[in-house]
Amino acid sequence: MAFTPKDVISLSQARANLSELIDEVQKGTDKIITKNGEASVALISTEKLEHYYRAERARIHLLLLEDAKEAIAAWKAGEPTEDAGEAIGRIRARLRQEREERERRAREDGGEDAK
């Protein structure tokens, strides 16, 4: 999503105009708040945040279903199958790696404070 210069505001401007910012965000305009000249945080509606959380949960469920499908296919083919604990550990490691990669990209794209 592209942001216009009007959507990017400094922390001091955000403090001074918080009520107006909230009104704009509730109407659908996301805001980027900068700190020391670097993008630091995004101000988004709670509806949009919940949408992102639901999308992330759905993505995790799809990963689990993919792994289950692969395990069933391996079992049907007579291949050795993975212990459930090992599979869960592997999935957690993959999710952790993805999260760390997103955080690394955010730091590179948006400054040291971005997560």
N, C-alpha and C positions, 0 to 999 in steps of 0.2 A: 504494500500500500504506500502510495506517495503522500508525503506531507507537504503542505504549503508553508511558507514562512509564517503565516498567521497561526499555524498549529504548533509552532515551536516557541516556547516561552521560557524565560529565565526563572529561577527559583524565587527571586525577589518579586517578580511580576506575579507569579503564582500565589505567593503569600498575600500580596496586596489585593488580588482579584479572585480569591478562591471561590466565593459564592457564584460569581459570573461564570467561572470556568466549569463549575459543577453543572450549572444550567446548560452550557454549551455541550458538555459531554453527555448529559442526559438526553439531549436532542440528537445525538449521534456523531458528534465531532470529537475524535480522539485528539489528545494533546501530548506533546513531548515536552518534558520539563528538563531544562539544562541546569547543570551545576558547574561552576567554573568554566563555562563555555562549552562543556561537553554534554551530549545527551546522557541523561541519568535515569529517568523513569518515564513511563507512559501512564497517562491518566485515561482510563477507559471506563465505560459503564459496567455496572455489576452484571447486567444482562450479557454483555459481550464476554466478560470474564467467565461467567458460568458456561457460556457456549464453548469457550476454549477448553475449560475443564472437562466438559462432556466429550469434546472431540478427542482429547488426550486419553480419557478412559476408554473410548471406543477403539482408539488405535491400539491400546494395550490389550484389549479383548481380542482384537484381530490377530495380534502377535501370538497370543495364547492359543487361539484356534488354529493358526498355521502350524504351530509346534505340535499340537495334538494331532492334526491331520498327518503330518510327517511321521509321527510316532506310530500311528495306526497303520500307515502304509508300510513302514519298516517291519512292524510286527506281523502283518499279513504276508510279507515277503520272507519271513523267517529270519530276519536280521536281528542281531542283538539289540535290545532296547535299553534306553537310559533309565536309571533310577529317577523317580519323581523328584526327590530332593536335589539331585544333580541338575535336572531340567529346570527347576525353579531357580537354582543358583545361576544357571546360564542365562536365563531370561532376565533376572535381576541385574546381572553384569552387563547385558546388552542395553537395558534401559538406563543404567547408570552411565555407561559410555555415551549414549545418545544425549543425556542431560548435560554431561560435561562438555560435549562438543558444542551444544547450543550455547552454553555459558561462555565458552571460549570465543565463539563467533560474536556473541553479544558484546564481550569486552573489546574485541577488535573493532567492531562496528560502532560501538557507542561509548567508548571510554571505560575507565577503570571501574566505575561504580555500577555499570550495567550488569544485569543478571538475566 
